[in-house]
Amino acid sequence: MSPAIIRLFWDSVNQAQPNLLLNLDDDGLMSWLVDQVKQRSALDSHQQNDLSHYISDRLPLIREMAYQN
């Protein structure tokens, strides 16, 4: 996955309302975050799959960050 996609992803996490990140279930949160990146960058199916795995591995961190805000 390219550094540009990773930056877009973390930018989306940082800009999101904490309540949204905390209230969505894991699948919903993953889908929402992938959609946020897709709106800002054209992703092929391989990139979407890689991003989904990247997000899945970091869901606890994302929720912790949201909880602290």
N, CA, C and O of each residue as an XYZ file, in Angstrom:
276
protein
N       0.854     -1.168      0.000
C       0.000      0.000      0.000
C       0.900      1.232      0.000
O       1.924      1.273      0.682
N       0.501      2.220     -0.769
C       1.348      3.402     -0.921
C       1.248      4.315      0.305
O       0.230      4.329      0.997
N       2.300      5.066      0.560
C       2.259      6.031      1.661
C       1.138      7.064      1.495
O       0.577      7.534      2.484
N       0.816      7.410      0.264
C      -0.257      8.383      0.025
C      -1.606      7.852      0.517
O      -2.390      8.597      1.104
N      -1.871      6.578      0.279
C      -3.131      5.978      0.731
C      -3.154      5.902      2.260
O      -4.182      6.168      2.883
N      -2.040      5.545      2.848
C      -1.965      5.482      4.311
C      -2.211      6.873      4.910
O      -2.928      7.007      5.902
N      -1.619      7.898      4.307
C      -1.855      9.266      4.799
C      -3.321      9.664      4.676
O      -3.884     10.262      5.593
N      -3.944      9.330      3.534
C      -5.366      9.638      3.360
C      -6.211      8.919      4.409
O      -7.157      9.486      4.956
N      -5.860      7.678      4.677
C      -6.598      6.914      5.682
C      -6.509      7.578      7.051
O      -7.534      7.820      7.687
N      -5.283      7.877      7.515
C      -5.132      8.466      8.851
C      -5.709      9.867      8.910
O      -6.187     10.293      9.962
N      -5.675     10.589      7.803
C      -6.318     11.897      7.757
C      -7.829     11.733      7.945
O      -8.457     12.526      8.647
N      -8.405     10.720      7.325
C      -9.849     10.454      7.481
C     -10.182     10.099      8.921
O     -11.200     10.543      9.452
N      -9.337      9.305      9.553
C      -9.553      8.943     10.958
C      -9.510     10.202     11.828
O     -10.371     10.400     12.685
N      -8.516     11.038     11.604
C      -8.354     12.243     12.423
C      -9.472     13.255     12.226
O      -9.804     13.996     13.152
N     -10.057     13.297     11.034
C     -11.124     14.252     10.752
C     -12.509     13.745     11.164
O     -13.454     14.528     11.264
N     -12.625     12.461     11.398
C     -13.929     11.871     11.728
C     -14.376     12.274     13.131
O     -13.559     12.516     14.019
N     -15.682     12.338     13.302
C     -16.251     12.594     14.618
C     -16.007     11.354     15.490
O     -16.310     10.236     15.074
N     -15.464     11.548     16.692
C     -15.191     10.401     17.567
C     -16.410      9.511     17.794
O     -16.278      8.288     17.834
N     -17.601     10.111     17.943
C     -18.805      9.303     18.178
C     -19.077      8.347     17.031
O     -19.515      7.218     17.251
N     -18.819      8.792     15.810
C     -19.023      7.932     14.649
C     -18.078      6.733     14.721
O     -18.499      5.594     14.516
N     -16.812      6.988     15.009
C     -15.828      5.914     15.075
C     -16.132      4.924     16.189
O     -15.834      3.736     16.065
N     -16.721      5.405     17.271
C     -17.013      4.536     18.408
C     -18.329      3.781     18.259
O     -18.483      2.694     18.816
N     -19.274      4.339     17.520
C     -20.610      3.737     17.456
C     -20.797      2.733     16.333
O     -21.713      1.913     16.394
N     -19.945      2.776     15.301
C     -20.069      1.797     14.220
C     -19.486      0.458     14.660
O     -18.513      0.413     15.411
N     -20.092     -0.636     14.184
C     -19.476     -1.942     14.446
C     -18.232     -2.073     13.562
O     -17.986     -1.223     12.706
N     -17.462     -3.119     13.763
C     -16.187     -3.259     13.048
C     -16.361     -3.229     11.531
O     -15.629     -2.523     10.837
N     -17.319     -3.982     11.017
C     -17.529     -4.013      9.567
C     -17.983     -2.655      9.047
O     -17.529     -2.208      7.994
N     -18.872     -2.004      9.779
C     -19.350     -0.685      9.380
C     -18.239      0.345      9.387
O     -18.141      1.176      8.484
N     -17.400      0.284     10.413
C     -16.290      1.228     10.513
C     -15.296      0.997      9.387
O     -14.807      1.951      8.782
N     -14.995     -0.260      9.106
C     -14.070     -0.560      8.014
C     -14.620     -0.053      6.683
O     -13.896      0.575      5.910
N     -15.875     -0.318      6.420
C     -16.500      0.131      5.170
C     -16.509      1.644      5.067
O     -16.207      2.204      4.013
N     -16.858      2.311      6.170
C     -16.913      3.770      6.163
C     -15.532      4.358      5.875
O     -15.406      5.289      5.080
N     -14.511      3.822      6.513
C     -13.159      4.350      6.311
C     -12.655      4.082      4.893
O     -12.026      4.953      4.292
N     -12.919      2.903      4.353
C     -12.532      2.618      2.968
C     -13.241      3.596      2.029
O     -12.625      4.128      1.105
N     -14.523      3.831      2.263
C     -15.275      4.780      1.430
C     -14.693      6.185      1.514
O     -14.636      6.893      0.509
N     -14.262      6.592      2.702
C     -13.668      7.922      2.863
C     -12.408      8.057      2.003
O     -12.195      9.086      1.361
N     -11.589      7.027      1.995
C     -10.367      7.066      1.185
C     -10.719      7.010     -0.304
O     -10.111      7.710     -1.114
N     -11.700      6.178     -0.663
C     -12.111      6.055     -2.072
C     -12.637      7.374     -2.627
O     -12.491      7.643     -3.819
N     -13.246      8.195     -1.780
C     -13.747      9.488     -2.231
C     -12.612     10.430     -2.595
O     -12.799     11.354     -3.386
N     -11.445     10.205     -2.026
C     -10.316     11.108     -2.231
C      -9.250     10.540     -3.156
O      -8.349     11.263     -3.581
N      -9.344      9.256     -3.472
C      -8.340      8.621     -4.318
C      -8.953      7.396     -4.990
O      -9.661      6.617     -4.351
N      -8.680      7.234     -6.259
C      -9.179      6.057     -6.978
C      -8.394      4.827     -6.511
O      -7.171      4.776     -6.638
N      -9.100      3.857     -5.979
C      -8.468      2.629     -5.505
C      -8.937      1.463     -6.365
O     -10.130      1.321     -6.634
N      -8.000      0.635     -6.792
C      -8.407     -0.586     -7.477
C      -8.794     -1.631     -6.424
O      -8.643     -1.389     -5.227
N      -9.285     -2.773     -6.862
C      -9.775     -3.779     -5.906
C      -8.649     -4.306     -5.017
O      -8.882     -4.609     -3.847
N      -7.446     -4.417     -5.547
C      -6.311     -4.878     -4.749
C      -5.994     -3.869     -3.640
O      -5.762     -4.258     -2.495
N      -5.984     -2.581     -3.976
C      -5.723     -1.538     -2.984
C      -6.816     -1.496     -1.926
O      -6.525     -1.306     -0.745
N      -8.069     -1.671     -2.331
C      -9.178     -1.689     -1.375
C      -9.022     -2.858     -0.408
O      -9.243     -2.711      0.794
N      -8.645     -4.003     -0.929
C      -8.448     -5.188     -0.094
C      -7.302     -4.961      0.891
O      -7.424     -5.269      2.077
N      -6.186     -4.417      0.390
C      -5.044     -4.122      1.270
C      -5.437     -3.121      2.350
O      -5.060     -3.277      3.512
N      -6.192     -2.094      1.970
C      -6.626     -1.088      2.935
C      -7.551     -1.706      3.983
O      -7.440     -1.390      5.167
N      -8.438     -2.563      3.568
C      -9.340     -3.233      4.515
C      -8.553     -4.048      5.538
O      -8.865     -4.015      6.728
N      -7.539     -4.775      5.086
C      -6.700     -5.542      6.010
C      -5.929     -4.613      6.948
O      -5.805     -4.887      8.142
N      -5.417     -3.524      6.404
C      -4.681     -2.543      7.205
C      -5.584     -1.982      8.306
O      -5.176     -1.878      9.463
N      -6.816     -1.621      7.932
C      -7.778     -1.073      8.900
C      -8.133     -2.129      9.939
O      -8.157     -1.845     11.137
N      -8.406     -3.341      9.483
C      -8.798     -4.417     10.395
C      -7.756     -4.628     11.490
O      -8.098     -4.835     12.654
N      -6.496     -4.573     11.107
C      -5.413     -4.761     12.077
C      -5.304     -3.598     13.061
O      -4.696     -3.741     14.122
N      -5.888     -2.452     12.719
C      -5.732     -1.258     13.550
C      -7.035     -0.772     14.201
O      -7.073      0.318     14.772
N      -8.081     -1.563     14.120
C      -9.361     -1.145     14.707
C      -9.250     -0.797     16.195
O      -9.809      0.218     16.612
N      -8.560     -1.587     17.006
C      -8.436     -1.197     18.421
C      -7.744      0.167     18.591
O      -8.146      0.965     19.437
N      -6.715      0.426     17.792
C      -6.025      1.716     17.865
C      -6.942      2.851     17.438
O      -6.959      3.905     18.073
N      -7.698      2.650     16.379
C      -8.622      3.683     15.887
C      -9.649      4.007     16.968
O      -9.921      5.177     17.237
N     -10.214      2.987     17.581
C     -11.217      3.215     18.634
C     -10.591      3.875     19.862
O     -11.217      4.730     20.488
N      -9.374      3.490     20.208
C      -8.698      4.133     21.338
C      -8.456      5.613     21.066
O      -8.651      6.454     21.944
N      -8.033      5.922     19.850
C      -7.807      7.324     19.483
C      -9.106      8.117     19.572
O      -9.122      9.242     20.072
N     -10.198      7.521     19.082
C     -11.498      8.198     19.129
C     -11.955      8.398     20.559
O     -12.500      9.446     20.904
N     -11.733      7.392     21.389
C     -12.146      7.477     22.784
C     -11.407      8.590     23.523
O     -11.978      9.248     24.391
N     -10.140      8.798     23.179
C      -9.342      9.830     23.827
C      -9.705     11.234     23.389
O      -9.359     12.203     24.065
N     -10.399     11.357     22.263
C     -10.829     12.676     21.799
C     -12.136     12.969     22.407
O     -12.706     14.033     22.163
